[in-house]
Amino acid sequence: MHPIEKRKGRKAWLKQEKGIAKELRGRRQPGSGSVPGRKGDVVAGNLLVEAKVTSKLSFSLKLAELTKIMQEAHDQGRVPAFCVRFDQGGPRNSDFVVLTWEFFKELMESYEG
């Protein structure tokens, strides 16, 4: 991979994490993938967020990744959220969030409420 592409990829995930933290009024977890004790990419209120970015048109979501963030969130008394950004290089990205069914139901009840 060309060095510029590596920097561009790094900027994409960093930009995503900073954006999530700002929008959810939370904070990034610097070193979350490499420093023991720093679990999840963003902590915001009762959420523990794992963030992924891809420039491809598909993303393979593995049960192991979901199980990992679920356990980390549970250990901290938080709710897990798994965010995926499809970064196609334009001004608009496609962002999606995977939540547990129980938390999704709670959101729907509060929204309808």
HELIX and SHEET records of a PDB file:
HELIX    1   1 PRO A    3  GLU A   23  1                                  21    
HELIX    2   2 LEU A   63  GLN A   76  1                                  14    
HELIX    3   3 TRP A  101  GLU A  112  1                                  12    
SHEET    1   A 5 ARG A  27  ARG A  28  0                                        
SHEET    2   A 5 VAL A  42  ALA A  44 -1                                        
SHEET    3   A 5 LEU A  47  THR A  54 -1                                        
SHEET    4   A 5 VAL A  79  PHE A  86  1                                        
SHEET    5   A 5 SER A  94  LEU A  99 -1                                        
END                                                                             
